[in-house]
Amino acid sequence: MARSAVFATAFAAAVLAGRLTVMDGTSLSLVWPAAGVAAVWFAVQRRAGTLVLDVAALALITFVLNRATGASGALSGCFVAANLLQVTLVQALLHRWAPDLWGAGGRRPLTGTRHLIALLGAAAVASAGGALVGVVGAGLLTGQWSTLTAAVWLVRNSVSLVLGLTVGLRVGYLATAWRSGRRGAGAVPAPVMRAELPWQRLGRAGAGELTGLLVVSGVAYLVIFDVLQTLPIAFPLLVVTVWAALRFDTTVVALHSLAVGVLAVVFTLGGDGPFAFVDDDALTALLVQAFVGMVAVLGLVLALGRDERQVLLGQVRAQAAEADQRTEHARVLAGAARLLHTSAQVRTDICRAAQQITGADLVHLLEPDGAGNITTTASTGADTTPATFALDGEPSLTARAFRTGRAHFLADVRQAPHLSAPVRHLAGFASAAWQPVRSHRQESLGVLTLVWHRPLAALPDHVPPMLETLASEAAAAVEREDLLARLAQAADHDPLTGLVNRRRWDTATATETARARRSGQPLTMAIVDLDHFKAYNDTHGHLAGDELLRAFAHAATAQLRDIDVLARWGGEEFALALPGCTPQQALTVAARIHAAVPAGQTCTIGLARWTPGEDAAQVMRRADAALYAGKNGGRDTTVTAPDPLPRQTRPTLTPTPSTR
């Protein structure tokens, strides 16, 4: 409403100025600045929701002021219709011919010859439409008609529209750019802003040159229109327009053209200058308006062409920089893909690659833990504290990304509606992204969570596809690592019980005997045999026997330390290594194992202490002999083998009563 009031006031002043230049004996004004003011008025207010009010104001002001300055009611109504048609046509044509300029809402400047041609064409067609109503209507009402009068209307209104819209578009763009700069928003493309903002281009020398241009322009027009007014020459004045167009911003050129055009019209109306000596008033008006139009178009062609080249150069540079950045990111992505297929720490390297590609301050890889949660398995950056989120329960974008397989980005994590409370209250986190990691079968394996401390309005266009590609490579690498881990597990572990197998046992006991030899710490080994296992199998079946073996492995492991080694020795026999345990201490462990045998079954255990000079196989042979002694002694017992004696036959083994 306030803008409408301001424009209505400016339009009223422009109508009065135009009506003051009505030629004697005609109803035609020599100049009509109201055309440009009206075009800018409706351009600025086209999205303000005040269209009906603006149309009414324009019609009322035009009618009242024309009546007040001597026009009849019918003639005033004719001028109202002409103005409304003219402003409607120019708006519609610019919307059609320059939609990128007209639909940008002041966020793009008038730039380049394409925009200028659209502006000139719209101004000419709109002025012709207005002339069709205004001149023809005035001719019918007054009986005064001439081709020259129609030409004056067409030229004066076209010039007014071109100058008014050029200045309005440029000033509106600068105002939008200034407001955007103050808010820190990127409403105007950076290359265009750098090329267009005049105060960014004027230094001390530029300000001095601009002052010189204004002084020279004023002096030149004074000389041509006053001192040398008897000479019918005006073309030298084009030199100052060329100077302005080649040296200054297009906004400055538009304002300069408007200013010198006003000077030319004012001198001519005062009876001075090369155009004032033409006897025909209409021809005088046509010549001075044509001169003003030529000055404006010449300046705009030169200035817009230069600015278009600068904008294109800035865009080329920006595209080159973006291409270099894309190339660098592609190189990083290719390097990450190679690294992931050879890395020993795949999950951490996935996080590092994501951080390098996106510049995130924190990256977490979260995977299901098998208990209904998704938890951190690797991270890199500012805060590597593991995080855990329920897959079902409190709203969580991490869980949602995992379930749906869709990526998410939040410019402000603190205002997100579907964000878990722990993340919402993390200090210093501004923006975040979630990238699902999915297998080639489209199964969710995990989620990459990326966090930035600085706010991001949006992810750069190249980042989402690169993250998706990285996630695909990560899925393949994670599956490969898990497969290798399973293969390694299968190679070293018994598939039925999950215990280490004979192959892994040999490696582990070789390591433990070497450690005992170096440290002097005791080492006891044992063989555990489930009693009457064949009879249990025959009675309950092989599946029950397998279940007994698995249950015993689990129960026995629960009685041991992390450093103890329990292996599947073969059949129903198990091997046990107890680093740091004397035979007496090993008896306590054996008693716990006896007590843990499931399904009401029993076991027999043979113990042997490692002695210097022995290898693991020799210790196990003595443990095996102790086991057989226990079996022969009635089972459900623990037998300790004596230390080996040099040159001595195998001693008789005496069973130790079970502590059960």
Buried (B, 14 or more C-beta within 10 A) or exposed (E): EEEBEEBBEBBBBBBBBBBEBBBEEBBBBBBBBBBBBBBBBBBBBBEEEBEEBBBEBBBEBBBBBBBEBEBBEEBBBBBBBBBBBBBBBBBBBBBEBBEEBBEBEBBBBBBBEBBBEBBBBBBBBBBBBBBBBBBBBBBEBBEBEBEBBBBBBBBBBBBBBBBBBBBBBBBBBBEBBBEBBEEEEEBBBEBBBBBBBBEEBBEEEBEEBBEEBBEBBBEBBBEBBEEBBEEEEBEEBBEBBEBBBEBBBBBBBBBBBBBBBBBBBBBBBEEBBBBBEBEEBBBBBBBBBBBBBBBBBBBBBBBBBBBBEBBBEBBEEEEEEEEEEBEEBBEBBEEBBEBBEEBEEBBBBBBBBBBBBBEBBBBBBBBBEEEEBBBBBBBBBEBBEEBEBBBEEEEBBBBBBBBEBEBBBBBEBEEBEEBBEEBEEBEEBBBBBBBBBBEEEEEBBBBBBBBBBEEBEEBBEBBBEBBBBBBBBBBBBBBEBEEEEEEEEEEBBBEEBEBBBEEBBBEBBEBBBEEBBEEEBBBBBBBBBBBBBEEBBEEEEEEEBEBBBBBBBBBBBEBBEEEBBBBBBEEBBBBBBBBBBEBEEBBEBBBBBBEBBEEEBBBBBBBBBBBEEBEBEBBBBBBBBBBBBBBEBEBBBBBBBBEBEEEEEEEEBEBBEBEE
